Amino acid sequence: MKRHIVLTAILVGVLLTLLAVAPGCGKAPRENPPPTPATTHDQVESGPRFSFIVCGDPQNNYEVLGKVLEAATSVDFLVIAGDVTGSGTATEFANFVDAMERSGVRYYCVPGNHDVATSPVDENYRRYLGAPYQSFNYENCHFALIDNGTPGRGFYPAEGQWLKSDLEAARDGGFDHVFAVCHVPPGYPYSPRPDPEQAAGMEANENLIPILAEGGVEKLFCGHFHAYRQFEEDGVLVTITGGAGAPLHAGEAYGGYFHYILVEIAGKQRTQEVVRI
């Protein structure tokens, strides 16, 4: 199994590198259909109405992140799918927290691999941004914030037990929507040229989708890949939104543009729009 994961990681890493170097060649991946204005559940519009923004991978690019924050002042809250910093230093985290406080935007984060590049997640990340994994409720929605940003560890067993219990409680709570957020999409390597040490993290991440599907999660938001992607796995809709400032990994035709995701909730109805920056 580990040998298979390593080989898969190497192949995916080569693909990501080719997309970054020559994004205009070949056909678009099957999991990345042309962006559509909105994704909608055909359900009765009733109940709470609110909106939120999801983005990923600002990595100290405050020019792009500033535009996201400006848009986020008009919604209820912002969720950042990891890599809020470039290398996870205390100075970078302090700068990020200062920028968020000045914006006045209510926000939530998950750890990314860049956020743990110079210190473990329980050091700088926890000091400045709190628990690496947690959940919260807002109106008729439940959000599970997941930590899988550390290469070599990924979505670890203790966190898996917490997530199962959390989603079970959410199901008993009767929420209309259950969302999850993590940094690294299941099946994706931690770097364009992965090494064998990352195999354990990638293998652990394969356990995420089954738990989300069993727990009734309708959508998983991820970052890490610096572009826009959408696909479905085991009934869970997956949106990759890594376009909040880090260098892009693909050409424009392949989702490689700065952007954020605007989600609007109207009772049991959910609409989603990709907003280019």
C-alpha positions as CSV (number, residue, x, y, z in Angstrom):
1,M,0.0,0.0,0.0
2,K,2.8,2.5,0.9
3,R,4.7,1.7,-2.3
4,H,1.4,2.4,-4.2
5,I,0.9,5.7,-2.4
6,V,4.5,6.7,-3.1
7,L,4.2,5.9,-6.8
8,T,0.9,7.7,-7.0
9,A,2.4,10.7,-5.2
10,I,5.3,10.8,-7.7
11,L,2.9,10.6,-10.7
12,V,0.6,13.3,-9.3
13,G,3.6,15.4,-8.5
14,V,4.9,15.2,-12.0
15,L,1.5,16.2,-13.3
16,L,1.3,19.3,-11.0
17,T,4.8,20.3,-12.1
18,L,3.9,20.0,-15.8
19,L,0.7,22.0,-15.2
20,A,2.8,24.7,-13.5
21,V,5.4,24.9,-16.3
22,A,3.2,24.4,-19.3
23,P,-0.4,25.0,-18.3
24,G,-1.7,25.5,-21.8
25,C,-1.0,22.0,-23.2
26,G,-3.1,18.9,-23.2
27,K,-6.7,18.4,-22.1
28,A,-8.3,19.7,-18.9
29,P,-8.4,17.0,-16.1
30,R,-11.8,15.3,-15.9
31,E,-12.2,16.5,-12.3
32,N,-12.0,20.2,-13.5
33,P,-14.9,21.0,-15.7
34,P,-15.3,24.6,-16.9
35,P,-16.2,26.8,-14.0
36,T,-20.0,27.5,-13.8
37,P,-21.6,30.5,-12.2
38,A,-23.3,28.5,-9.4
39,T,-23.9,25.1,-8.0
40,T,-27.4,24.7,-6.6
41,H,-29.4,22.1,-4.6
42,D,-32.9,21.9,-5.9
43,Q,-34.6,22.2,-2.6
44,V,-37.3,24.5,-1.2
45,E,-36.0,28.0,-0.3
46,S,-36.9,28.5,3.4
47,G,-35.3,29.0,6.7
48,P,-32.1,31.0,7.5
49,R,-30.4,33.2,4.8
50,F,-26.8,34.1,5.0
51,S,-23.5,33.9,3.1
52,F,-19.9,33.1,3.6
53,I,-16.6,33.1,1.6
54,V,-14.1,30.3,1.4
55,C,-10.5,30.8,0.1
56,G,-7.2,29.1,0.4
57,D,-3.4,29.8,0.3
58,P,-2.9,33.5,0.7
59,Q,0.7,32.8,1.8
60,N,1.5,36.4,2.8
61,N,0.1,37.9,-0.4
62,Y,-1.8,40.7,1.2
63,E,-2.6,42.4,-2.1
64,V,-4.8,39.5,-3.2
65,L,-6.0,38.6,0.4
66,G,-6.9,42.3,0.9
67,K,-9.4,42.0,-2.0
68,V,-10.9,38.8,-0.4
69,L,-11.2,40.6,2.9
70,E,-12.9,43.6,1.3
71,A,-15.5,41.2,-0.2
72,A,-15.8,39.4,3.1
73,T,-17.0,42.5,4.9
74,S,-20.3,41.9,3.1
75,V,-20.8,38.3,4.2
76,D,-21.2,36.7,7.6
77,F,-17.8,35.1,7.9
78,L,-14.7,33.9,6.0
79,V,-13.1,30.4,6.0
80,I,-9.4,30.0,4.9
81,A,-8.4,26.5,3.9
82,G,-4.8,26.7,5.1
83,D,-1.5,28.2,4.2
84,V,-2.2,31.6,5.7
85,T,1.6,32.0,5.9
86,G,4.5,31.3,3.6
87,S,6.6,29.4,6.1
88,G,4.9,29.4,9.5
89,T,7.1,31.8,11.4
90,A,5.9,33.7,14.4
91,T,6.3,37.0,12.5
92,E,4.2,35.8,9.6
93,F,1.4,34.6,11.9
94,A,1.5,37.9,13.8
95,N,1.2,39.8,10.6
96,F,-1.7,37.7,9.5
97,V,-3.6,38.1,12.8
98,D,-3.0,41.9,12.7
99,A,-4.4,42.1,9.1
100,M,-7.5,40.1,10.1
101,E,-8.1,42.2,13.2
102,R,-7.9,45.4,11.1
103,S,-10.3,44.0,8.6
104,G,-13.0,43.3,11.2
105,V,-13.9,40.1,9.4
106,R,-15.1,37.1,11.4
107,Y,-12.9,34.2,10.2
108,Y,-11.9,30.6,10.7
109,C,-8.8,28.7,9.5
110,V,-7.3,25.2,9.2
111,P,-3.5,24.5,9.1
112,G,-1.7,24.1,5.8
113,N,1.7,22.5,5.1
114,H,3.3,25.9,4.8
115,D,1.9,26.9,8.2
116,V,3.9,24.0,9.8
117,A,7.1,24.4,7.7
118,T,9.2,25.8,10.6
119,S,7.3,24.7,13.7
120,P,4.8,21.9,14.6
121,V,1.2,22.8,14.4
122,D,0.9,22.8,18.2
123,E,3.4,25.7,18.5
124,N,3.0,28.8,16.3
125,Y,-0.3,27.8,14.6
126,R,-2.0,27.0,17.9
127,R,-0.5,30.1,19.6
128,Y,-1.9,32.5,17.1
129,L,-4.9,30.7,15.6
130,G,-6.1,28.2,18.2
131,A,-6.9,24.5,17.9
132,P,-5.7,22.8,14.7
133,Y,-9.1,21.0,14.4
134,Q,-12.5,22.1,15.7
135,S,-16.0,22.6,14.6
136,F,-18.7,25.4,14.8
137,N,-22.3,25.9,14.0
138,Y,-23.9,28.8,12.2
139,E,-27.6,29.1,11.8
140,N,-28.7,25.8,10.1
141,C,-25.1,24.7,9.2
142,H,-22.4,22.7,10.8
143,F,-18.7,23.2,9.9
144,A,-15.9,20.7,10.7
145,L,-12.5,22.2,10.5
146,I,-9.9,19.5,9.9
147,D,-6.1,19.4,10.3
148,N,-4.3,17.4,7.6
149,G,-1.5,19.9,6.8
150,T,1.5,18.1,8.3
151,P,3.4,16.0,5.7
152,G,4.0,12.5,7.0
153,R,1.0,12.6,9.4
154,G,-1.9,13.8,7.4
155,F,-5.4,13.1,8.8
156,Y,-4.3,11.3,11.9
157,P,-6.3,8.7,13.9
158,A,-7.1,10.7,17.0
159,E,-8.5,13.4,14.8
160,G,-10.5,10.8,12.9
161,Q,-12.2,9.6,16.1
162,W,-13.0,13.2,17.0
163,L,-14.5,13.8,13.5
164,K,-16.7,10.7,13.7
165,S,-18.2,11.8,17.0
166,D,-18.5,15.4,15.8
167,L,-20.4,14.5,12.7
168,E,-22.6,12.0,14.6
169,A,-23.6,14.9,17.0
170,A,-24.2,17.2,14.0
171,R,-26.5,14.6,12.4
172,D,-28.5,14.3,15.6
173,G,-28.6,18.1,15.6
174,G,-30.7,18.2,12.5
175,F,-28.6,20.7,10.5
176,D,-29.7,21.4,6.9
177,H,-26.1,21.5,5.7
178,V,-22.9,19.9,7.0
179,F,-19.6,21.2,5.5
180,A,-15.9,20.2,6.1
181,V,-12.7,22.1,5.4
182,C,-9.2,20.8,5.2
183,H,-6.0,21.9,3.5
184,V,-4.7,19.0,1.4
185,P,-7.3,17.4,-0.9
186,P,-7.4,13.6,-0.5
187,G,-5.2,12.0,-3.2
188,Y,-3.0,15.0,-3.7
189,P,0.7,15.0,-2.7
190,Y,2.2,17.5,-0.3
191,S,4.6,18.9,-2.9
192,P,5.1,18.7,-6.7
193,R,8.1,16.4,-6.1
194,P,7.0,14.2,-3.1
195,D,9.4,12.1,-1.2
196,P,8.7,8.7,0.5
197,E,8.3,10.4,3.9
198,Q,5.1,11.9,2.7
199,A,3.5,8.5,1.9
200,A,2.2,8.1,5.4
201,G,0.4,11.4,5.3
202,M,-1.1,10.7,1.9
203,E,-2.2,7.3,3.0
204,A,-3.8,8.8,6.1
205,N,-5.7,11.3,4.0
206,E,-7.4,8.5,2.2
207,N,-9.4,7.9,5.3
208,L,-11.0,11.3,5.2
209,I,-13.7,10.9,2.5
210,P,-15.2,7.7,3.9
211,I,-15.7,9.4,7.3
212,L,-17.2,12.5,5.7
213,A,-19.5,10.5,3.5
214,E,-20.8,8.4,6.4
215,G,-21.2,11.5,8.5
216,G,-23.5,13.2,5.9
217,V,-21.0,15.9,4.8
218,E,-22.3,17.4,1.6
219,K,-19.2,19.4,0.6
220,L,-15.5,19.5,1.4
221,F,-13.5,22.7,0.8
222,C,-9.8,22.3,0.4
223,G,-6.8,24.5,-0.6
224,H,-3.2,23.5,-1.3
225,F,-3.5,23.2,-5.1
226,H,-3.2,26.8,-6.3
227,A,-6.2,26.8,-8.7
228,Y,-9.9,26.1,-8.8
229,R,-11.1,22.5,-9.0
230,Q,-14.3,20.6,-8.5
231,F,-15.1,16.9,-8.4
232,E,-17.2,14.4,-6.5
233,E,-16.0,11.4,-4.5
234,D,-18.3,8.9,-2.8
235,G,-21.2,11.5,-2.8
236,V,-19.1,14.2,-1.2
237,L,-18.7,17.3,-3.4
238,V,-15.1,18.6,-3.2
239,T,-14.1,22.2,-4.1
240,I,-10.4,23.1,-4.2
241,T,-9.9,26.8,-3.8
242,G,-6.2,27.7,-3.6
243,G,-6.3,31.0,-5.3
244,A,-6.0,33.6,-2.6
245,G,-2.5,34.8,-3.3
246,A,0.1,32.0,-3.6
247,P,1.8,31.4,-7.0
248,L,-0.7,29.7,-9.3
249,H,-0.2,26.0,-10.3
250,A,-2.1,26.0,-13.6
251,G,-3.0,28.2,-16.5
252,E,-6.3,30.1,-16.6
253,A,-8.1,27.5,-18.7
254,Y,-7.3,25.0,-16.0
255,G,-8.6,27.0,-13.0
256,G,-5.3,28.9,-12.5
257,Y,-6.6,32.3,-11.5
258,F,-6.9,34.2,-8.2
259,H,-10.4,33.7,-6.8
260,Y,-12.6,33.0,-3.8
261,I,-15.8,30.9,-3.4
262,L,-19.0,32.7,-2.4
263,V,-21.5,30.4,-0.8
264,E,-25.1,31.5,-0.1
265,I,-27.5,29.6,2.1
266,A,-31.3,30.0,1.9
267,G,-32.7,27.3,4.1
268,K,-32.1,23.9,2.5
269,Q,-30.8,25.6,-0.7
270,R,-27.1,26.2,-1.2
271,T,-25.6,28.2,-4.1
272,Q,-21.9,28.5,-4.8
273,E,-20.1,31.0,-7.1
274,V,-16.5,31.2,-8.1
275,V,-15.5,34.9,-7.9
276,R,-12.3,35.9,-9.8
277,I,-10.0,38.5,-8.3
